[in-house]
Amino acid sequence: MSRAAWLVGTLAAFAAGVTGYTAGHADNPVPALVERARSAFGTAVPDRVRARFTGWFPDAPTRAGSPVQPTGPVIYYRDPDGKPIYSASQMATEDGRPFQPVHAGEDVSFGSADADKPTSSGMAGQDTPQGEAAKSAGARRLLYFRNPMGLPDTSPVPKKDSMGMDYIPVYADEDAGGSAVTLSPDKVQRTGVRTERVARHVVAQPVRVPGTLALDERRVTIVATRSDAYVDHVENVTTGDRVRRGQPLVHVYSPEINAAAAQLIANPGFDGARRRLQNLNVSEAVIDEMERTRKVPMAITWSSPRDGLVLQRNAIEGMKAAAGDTLFRIGDIATMWVLADVPERDLAGVRVGQAVTVRLRSAPGRTFSGKVAVIYPQVNPETRTTRIRIELPNSDGTLLPDMYADVEINTGDATAVVAVPDDAVIDTGERQIVLLDRGEGRFEPKAVTVGVRGAGYTEIRDGVSVGDRVVTAANFLIDAESNLKAALQSLAAPKVDRQAANAGGTP
């Protein structure tokens, strides 16, 4: 006989003898003796022997001083007092106690603590759906039980499916909410649900398009003669120079101008001769000088007609210029245009007078403010864009023709509207939905009518009010569960009625 078998027989005989001797006494020591025997049995007997006598000592420990070691990485941390508070990283309670790590290999239930209590049958989950239904029968009206796997199968009485899973009870207050979903606080925290109150925001919807700087067409002048002429002399003015109004540019000899000047001197006061010189674009200052000196100059001086920038110089000394040839092209850059092409899809929000912010690629960090001056009345058939024009003052001359610019048009309304974050809106393609937080873990999908979007917010024209709480994170998970519940209700309702009728009558 082995030592272990001998020890088991001795302990059993000792316990039986003591039990018979003390059976009639008031202070019965049998429980204490059994407990001591159980402890000795659990610590001294090997596992393979103890397994044969587990019926004698059902509560025997596995092995003293050898707790089950958790396996796997730490997946989260939980409150040391068992409260339904969880954290993805280590944290402490208000009194400084650290949260307990939970490993992947541990048997953890995220439901209520009662779900993990052992039952008399040795299975966790005393509070099964049927047990909860019995407890709540007085406070909540039970409608039916639905299949735990989501199948369209219901029962008017508690039952199990083919895998031994209990059917889930459905109560009147839950079913009345339609597709509303109720989640426990720990599940809300585990899934990362976040909410935000509905408020009024200014929903900006800027349109960003590229643009090009151009001269103001009304501030460009061409210097040219109206008759054939020869360039006698050109002043020291080149392309890019800034000139002032009346500054001499070029001296030309024109036989036709000289003939008209001779007629003016020969017939003083003759208005026809003076008018002929004016038609040849001779300036009033030159005509007055002819009448004062009574001499015909060999070359006529042409001056700048405005302040501006010399954009083009074609005049060369000794050249012959035909009537209408451009000698100089001068532009005033005090005001510049920004021409931008707006896509057709964004054109509906653009209005004349809207504020515009312009940023130059040649001047990073600097912005220029202007307004939409003109929306051109045609659409480019190749690019499907419409050109707009913005006028910008250019007092310091920073803006130059043909520069590239980034244009931002503030098309949003400055009035605050009811809006929610963009993440709160679930767009199915046919309709838009938000999830309302009704409190106590209840979430209800709500169809809404959306307006403009911008700056991370979406205008809500109908469906929610200021002060409502909407889900901004994990809303797709809640929406999926809500859709499943609605589908189950639509499929199960007729079957429930039929089963209820069959339960009350003969099969």
C-alpha positions in Angstrom: 0.0 0.0 0.0 1.3 3.5 -0.9 1.8 6.2 1.6 -0.9 8.4 0.0 -3.5 5.6 0.1 -2.6 4.8 3.7 -3.1 8.5 4.6 -6.4 8.7 3.0 -7.8 5.6 4.8 -6.5 6.9 8.1 -8.1 10.3 7.7 -11.4 8.7 6.7 -11.5 6.3 9.7 -10.6 9.1 12.0 -13.3 11.3 10.8 -16.0 8.6 11.0 -15.0 7.7 14.6 -15.1 11.2 15.8 -18.5 11.7 14.1 -20.0 8.7 15.9 -18.7 9.7 19.3 -19.9 13.3 19.3 -23.2 12.8 17.4 -25.4 13.8 20.4 -23.5 16.7 21.9 -24.5 20.3 21.6 -21.1 21.6 20.5 -20.7 19.4 17.5 -17.0 19.6 16.3 -17.7 17.7 13.1 -17.6 20.6 10.7 -14.3 21.8 12.1 -12.8 18.3 11.9 -14.0 17.9 8.4 -12.5 21.2 7.4 -9.2 20.2 8.9 -9.3 16.9 7.1 -10.1 18.6 3.9 -7.2 20.9 4.3 -4.8 18.1 5.1 -6.2 16.1 2.2 -5.7 18.9 -0.2 -2.1 19.7 0.8 -0.8 16.2 1.4 -2.4 14.1 -1.4 -1.0 14.2 -4.9 -3.3 15.5 -7.7 -3.8 12.1 -9.3 -5.0 10.6 -6.0 -7.0 13.6 -4.9 -8.9 13.5 -8.2 -10.3 10.0 -7.3 -11.8 11.4 -4.0 -13.1 14.8 -5.1 -16.6 13.6 -4.2 -15.6 13.3 -0.6 -14.1 16.8 -0.4 -15.8 19.0 -3.0 -14.3 22.2 -1.9 -10.7 21.0 -1.8 -8.2 23.5 -3.0 -5.9 22.8 -5.9 -2.7 23.2 -3.9 -1.9 25.6 -1.1 0.5 28.3 -2.0 0.2 27.6 -5.7 -2.3 30.2 -7.2 -3.2 30.2 -10.9 -0.8 32.5 -12.7 -2.4 34.7 -15.3 -1.1 34.4 -18.9 -0.9 36.7 -21.8 -0.3 40.4 -22.0 -2.1 43.0 -20.0 -5.2 44.1 -22.0 -6.6 46.6 -19.6 -6.8 47.7 -15.9 -9.8 47.5 -13.6 -10.9 49.1 -10.4 -9.5 47.3 -7.3 -12.9 47.5 -5.6 -14.7 45.7 -8.4 -16.5 48.8 -9.7 -17.3 48.9 -13.4 -14.4 51.3 -14.2 -11.8 50.3 -16.7 -8.7 51.9 -18.2 -6.5 51.2 -21.1 -3.4 52.4 -19.1 -2.4 52.2 -15.5 -4.2 54.6 -13.2 -5.1 54.9 -9.5 -8.2 55.5 -7.4 -8.8 58.7 -5.5 -7.1 57.2 -2.4 -4.0 56.3 -4.4 -4.5 52.6 -4.8 -3.4 51.3 -8.3 -5.9 49.6 -10.7 -5.5 45.8 -11.1 -4.0 44.6 -14.4 -6.1 42.1 -16.3 -4.3 39.7 -18.6 -5.5 38.1 -21.8 -5.6 34.6 -20.3 -7.8 35.5 -17.4 -11.5 34.6 -17.4 -13.0 38.0 -17.3 -16.7 39.0 -17.6 -17.4 42.6 -18.5 -21.0 42.2 -17.4 -22.4 42.7 -13.9 -20.5 41.1 -11.0 -23.4 38.8 -10.3 -22.9 37.0 -13.6 -19.6 35.5 -12.3 -20.9 34.1 -9.1 -20.9 30.2 -8.9 -24.2 28.5 -8.8 -25.3 25.3 -7.1 -24.7 23.4 -10.3 -21.1 24.7 -10.5 -21.7 26.9 -13.6 -21.1 30.7 -13.7 -24.1 32.8 -14.4 -26.8 32.3 -11.8 -28.5 35.4 -13.2 -29.4 33.9 -16.5 -31.8 35.7 -18.8 -34.6 33.5 -17.4 -33.6 34.3 -13.9 -33.5 38.0 -14.6 -36.9 37.7 -16.2 -38.3 36.2 -13.1 -36.8 38.9 -10.9 -38.1 41.7 -13.1 -41.6 40.3 -13.7 -43.2 42.5 -11.1 -41.6 45.7 -12.5 -41.3 45.1 -16.2 -43.6 43.4 -18.6 -42.0 40.6 -20.4 -42.9 40.3 -24.1 -40.9 37.3 -25.4 -37.5 35.7 -25.6 -35.3 36.1 -28.7 -32.6 33.9 -30.1 -29.2 34.7 -28.6 -27.4 34.3 -31.9 -29.6 36.9 -33.7 -31.7 34.5 -35.6 -35.3 35.4 -36.3 -36.6 32.9 -33.7 -38.5 33.9 -30.6 -40.3 32.1 -27.8 -43.1 33.1 -25.4 -41.4 31.0 -22.6 -37.7 30.6 -21.5 -35.8 28.1 -23.6 -32.3 27.2 -24.9 -31.0 27.0 -28.4 -29.3 24.0 -29.9 -25.9 25.0 -28.3 -27.4 25.3 -24.8 -27.5 29.1 -24.8 -30.4 30.8 -23.0 -32.8 32.9 -25.1 -32.6 36.6 -24.2 -35.7 38.3 -22.7 -37.3 41.3 -24.4 -39.3 43.7 -22.2 -42.0 46.2 -23.1 -39.9 49.2 -22.3 -37.1 48.0 -24.5 -39.4 47.1 -27.4 -41.2 50.5 -27.2 -38.0 52.2 -28.1 -38.0 50.7 -31.5 -34.3 50.5 -32.5 -33.0 52.1 -29.3 -30.1 50.3 -27.7 -29.2 50.0 -24.0 -25.6 49.4 -23.0 -24.0 48.8 -19.6 -21.6 51.5 -18.3 -18.6 49.2 -18.6 -19.5 48.3 -22.2 -19.8 52.0 -23.0 -16.4 52.6 -21.6 -14.8 49.6 -23.3 -16.1 50.5 -26.8 -14.8 54.1 -26.5 -18.2 55.8 -26.7 -17.9 59.6 -26.6 -20.7 62.2 -26.7 -21.0 65.9 -27.2 -23.8 68.4 -26.6 -25.5 70.0 -29.6 -24.8 73.7 -29.8 -24.8 76.6 -32.2 -21.7 77.1 -34.3 -20.7 79.2 -37.3 -20.3 76.6 -40.0 -17.6 78.0 -42.3 -17.4 76.4 -45.7 -14.4 77.9 -47.4 -13.7 77.3 -51.1 -10.0 77.0 -51.8 -8.9 77.5 -55.4 -5.7 78.6 -57.2 -5.5 82.0 -58.8 -3.3 84.3 -60.9 -2.6 88.0 -60.5 -3.3 90.2 -63.5 -3.3 93.9 -64.2 -6.5 96.0 -64.0 -7.6 96.3 -67.6 -8.8 99.8 -66.9 -5.3 101.0 -65.8 -3.3 99.9 -68.9 -2.3 102.5 -71.6 -0.5 102.2 -74.9 1.8 104.9 -76.2 1.6 105.0 -80.1 1.4 107.6 -82.9 -1.5 108.0 -85.3 0.6 108.6 -88.3 3.8 107.2 -89.8 6.8 108.5 -87.9 10.5 108.0 -87.2 11.9 107.6 -83.7 14.4 110.3 -83.3 15.3 109.8 -79.6 14.2 107.5 -76.7 14.6 108.6 -73.1 16.4 106.4 -70.5 13.3 104.4 -69.8 13.3 100.6 -70.0 10.9 97.8 -69.2 10.1 97.5 -65.5 10.8 101.2 -64.7 8.2 103.2 -62.9 7.2 106.4 -64.6 5.1 109.4 -63.7 2.3 111.1 -65.6 3.8 113.6 -68.1 7.3 112.2 -68.0 9.0 112.2 -71.5 9.4 108.9 -73.1 10.2 109.2 -76.8 10.8 111.9 -79.5 9.4 111.2 -83.0 9.5 113.0 -86.4 6.3 112.8 -88.4 5.9 114.6 -91.8 2.1 114.7 -91.3 2.4 116.3 -87.8 4.9 118.9 -89.1 2.6 119.9 -91.9 -0.3 120.4 -89.5 2.0 122.4 -87.2 3.1 124.7 -90.1 -0.6 125.3 -91.0 -1.3 126.3 -87.3 1.6 128.8 -87.3 0.6 130.3 -90.7 -3.0 130.8 -89.6 -3.0 131.8 -86.0 -6.3 131.3 -84.3 -7.4 128.8 -87.0 -9.3 126.2 -85.0 -9.1 123.6 -87.8 -5.3 123.4 -87.7 -5.3 123.0 -83.9 -8.0 120.3 -84.2 -5.9 118.4 -86.8 -2.9 118.3 -84.3 -5.2 117.0 -81.6 -6.5 114.3 -83.9 -2.9 113.2 -84.5 -2.6 112.7 -80.7 -0.2 115.6 -80.1 -0.5 116.8 -76.5 -1.9 120.2 -75.5 1.4 121.2 -74.0 3.2 120.7 -77.3 0.6 122.6 -79.2 0.7 125.6 -76.8 4.5 125.6 -77.1 4.2 125.9 -80.9 1.8 128.8 -80.7 4.1 130.6 -78.2 7.4 130.1 -80.1 5.9 130.3 -83.6 8.2 127.5 -84.6 7.7 124.0 -85.9 9.9 121.5 -83.9 11.8 118.9 -85.7 10.7 116.1 -83.3 7.5 115.9 -81.2 7.8 114.7 -77.6 5.6 111.9 -76.4 5.1 111.6 -72.6 3.6 109.1 -70.2 -0.2 109.4 -70.0 -0.3 108.0 -66.4 1.7 106.8 -63.4 2.6 103.2 -63.6 5.0 100.5 -64.6 6.6 100.2 -68.0 5.4 96.8 -69.1 6.7 96.9 -72.7 9.2 99.1 -74.6 9.3 98.7 -78.4 10.7 102.1 -79.3 14.2 102.0 -80.8 16.1 105.1 -82.0 16.1 105.4 -85.8 13.2 103.0 -86.3 10.2 103.8 -88.4 6.9 103.3 -86.7 3.7 102.9 -88.6 0.5 104.5 -87.4 -0.8 102.5 -84.5 2.4 100.7 -83.6 3.0 100.3 -79.9 6.0 102.3 -78.6 5.4 101.8 -74.9 2.9 99.9 -72.8 2.4 101.3 -69.3 0.2 99.8 -66.5 -0.9 101.1 -63.2 -0.3 98.5 -60.5 -1.9 100.4 -57.6 -4.8 98.0 -57.8 -4.4 94.4 -59.0 -6.8 91.7 -60.0 -6.8 88.0 -58.8 -8.4 85.7 -61.3 -9.5 82.4 -59.9 -11.4 79.5 -61.4 -14.1 78.0 -59.2 -15.4 74.5 -59.8 -18.9 74.2 -60.9 -20.0 72.2 -57.9 -18.8 75.1 -55.5 -20.2 77.9 -57.6 -23.6 77.9 -55.9 -22.1 79.2 -52.6 -20.1 82.0 -54.2 -21.6 85.5 -54.1 -20.4 89.0 -55.1 -19.1 90.8 -52.0 -17.9 87.8 -50.1 -14.7 88.1 -48.2 -11.6 86.5 -49.7 -8.2 85.7 -48.3 -5.3 85.6 -50.7 -1.9 84.1 -50.0 1.0 84.5 -52.3 3.5 81.8 -52.9 6.2 84.4 -53.1 5.3 85.9 -49.7 4.8 83.0 -47.3 3.1 83.9 -44.0 1.5 87.0 -45.4 -2.2 87.4 -46.3 -4.1 89.9 -48.4 -7.8 90.6 -47.9 -10.3 91.4 -50.6 -13.8 90.8 -51.9 -15.4 89.0 -54.8 -15.9 91.8 -57.4 -17.2 89.9 -60.4 -18.4 86.4 -61.3 -17.9 85.9 -65.0 -21.0 84.8 -66.8 -19.7 81.7 -68.6 -18.4 78.2 -67.7 -15.3 76.8 -69.3 -16.5 73.7 -71.1 -13.1 72.0 -70.8 -12.4 72.5 -67.1 -16.1 73.0 -65.9 -15.0 76.0 -63.9 -16.2 79.6 -63.7 -13.8 82.5 -63.3 -14.2 85.1 -60.6 -12.3 88.3 -60.0 -11.0 89.8 -56.8 -9.6 93.3 -56.5 -6.7 93.9 -54.2 -5.0 97.2 -53.3 -1.3 97.2 -54.0 0.1 100.4 -52.4 3.6 98.9 -51.7 3.9 97.2 -55.1 4.3 93.7 -53.7 1.7 92.2 -56.1 3.1 91.7 -59.6 1.4 90.5 -62.7 1.2 86.7 -63.4 2.1 85.8 -59.8 0.5 82.6 -58.5 -1.9 82.9 -55.5 -3.9 80.6 -53.2 -7.5 81.9 -52.9 -9.8 81.1 -50.0 -13.4 82.3 -50.4 -15.5 82.4 -47.2 -18.8 81.1 -48.5 -20.2 80.2 -45.1 -22.9 82.3 -43.4 -21.7 84.3 -40.4 -24.9 83.4 -38.4 -24.5 80.6 -35.9 -26.7 77.5 -36.6 -27.5 74.2 -34.8 -24.6 72.0 -35.7 -22.9 68.7 -34.6 -19.4 67.4 -35.2 -19.0 65.7 -38.6 -18.2 62.3 -36.8 -21.7 62.3 -35.2 -23.4 62.0 -38.6 -23.9 58.6 -40.1 -24.6 58.9 -43.8 -26.2 55.9 -45.4 -26.5 57.5 -48.8 -30.2 57.8 -48.6 -30.5 59.4 -45.2 -28.4 60.8 -42.4 -28.6 59.6 -38.8 -27.3 60.7 -35.5 -27.3 58.7 -32.2 -28.9 60.5 -29.3 -27.6 59.7 -25.7 -30.8 59.3 -23.6 -28.9 58.7 -20.4 -28.4 55.5 -18.4 -26.7 53.8 -21.3 -29.7 54.2 -23.7 -28.9 55.4 -27.2 -31.5 56.1 -29.9 -30.9 56.6 -33.6 -32.5 59.8 -35.0 -32.9 60.8 -38.7 -31.8 64.3 -39.3 -31.8 66.8 -42.1 -28.3 68.2 -42.7 -27.2 71.5 -44.2 -23.8 72.9 -45.0 -20.6 71.4 -43.7 -17.4 73.1 -42.7 -14.7 73.6 -40.1 -15.4 70.1 -38.7 -19.2 70.7 -38.1 -22.4 69.8 -40.0 -25.5 72.0 -39.9 -28.6 70.2 -38.6 -31.8 71.8 -39.9 -34.2 69.2 -38.4 -34.0 66.3 -36.0 -32.1 67.5 -32.9 -32.2 70.6 -30.6 -29.6 72.6 -28.8 -28.6 70.7 -25.6 -29.1 67.2 -26.9 -26.2 64.8 -26.6 -25.0 63.0 -29.7 -22.5 60.2 -30.0 -19.3 61.2 -31.7 -17.2 58.0 -31.4 -18.1 54.3 -31.7 -21.4 55.3 -33.2 -21.1 52.8 -36.0 -21.0 50.0 -33.4 -24.1 51.2 -31.7 -25.8 51.8 -35.0 -25.1 48.2 -36.1 -26.6 46.9 -32.9 -29.6 49.1 -33.3 -30.2 48.0 -36.9 -29.9 44.4 -35.8 -32.5 44.9 -33.1 -34.9 46.6 -35.4 -34.5 43.8 -38.0 -35.1 41.2 -35.3 -38.2 43.0 -34.1 -39.6 43.3 -37.6 -39.1 39.6 -38.2 -40.0 38.3 -34.8 -43.2 40.2 -34.1 -45.6 38.1 -36.2 -44.0 34.9 -34.9 -44.4 36.0 -31.3 -48.1 36.6 -31.8 -48.5 33.2 -33.4 -46.6 31.5 -30.7 -48.6 33.3 -28.0 -51.8 32.2 -29.7 -50.5 28.6 -29.8 -49.5 28.6 -26.2 -53.0 29.5 -25.1 -54.7 26.9 -27.3 -54.2 23.4 -28.5 -51.2 22.6 -30.6 
